[in-house]
Amino acid sequence: MLTAVSLGPGDESLLTPAARKAIETADVVAGYKAYIKLVPPSLLEGKKVISTGMMGEVERANMAIDSARSGKRTVMVCSGDAGIYAMAGLLLEILDAENLLEEVPFDVVPGVAAFNSAAALLGAPLMHDFASVSLSDLLTPWEVIEKRLRLAAEADFVIAIYNPRSKKRSEHLRKALDIIGESRSADTPVGIVGRAYREGQSVQTVTLATVDPETVDMQTVLIIGNSATRLAGGRMFTPRGYHRKYEIGNST
């Protein structure tokens, strides 16, 4: 049995009961070294741990699949949601390529994604249609990322930005903001959340024109508002349109 398990943002209170049970009943826990550290230590007791560093995704996935094929209940832990920019897709891709989908039972335990965590700390910026775009061009050509950013901005989606800036990709965020700015006003609210629900958490709201890329790293998620998004009482929210259909603000 092979299960991709979502750890959520990292705070133990946001680890779902289903995720906890999957780890508790596993024989083997696989994951990126930093994500293994997010697993409550008590859940790892007595289990074999398979971990690799950054860029070791394929190796880690193959080891987890080999473990599951040997009859061990194996989980691959992922931060956020395992099916969003994480390992569930790669595991399925390998199982399919190796014709192992019938041999290795596979499932996914969902969790709290990074944009959910960031949105909760900001208020309610994802109340209407939104798009999620990763700025990492390790697997996706930058030209494709630019096209997705431009079209999402033109369509007036709220945009969640993953993997915004690394040492090797220090200019990508600036370029992305410029692209979005072609069809969005300079005073559009932008939420910047770093290390949501982890030690070192930071939450701030700025405008599109005043985002400072130097304050952003790979553990940051940006949420860029649409034409209706606004700030109120320190909170960022995107009205869904109730005010156009109902009278609001007359509570007694």
Order of alpha helices (4+ residues) and beta strands (2+ residues): beta-alpha-beta-alpha-alpha-beta-alpha-beta-alpha-beta-alpha-beta-beta-alpha-beta-alpha-beta-beta-beta-beta-beta-alpha
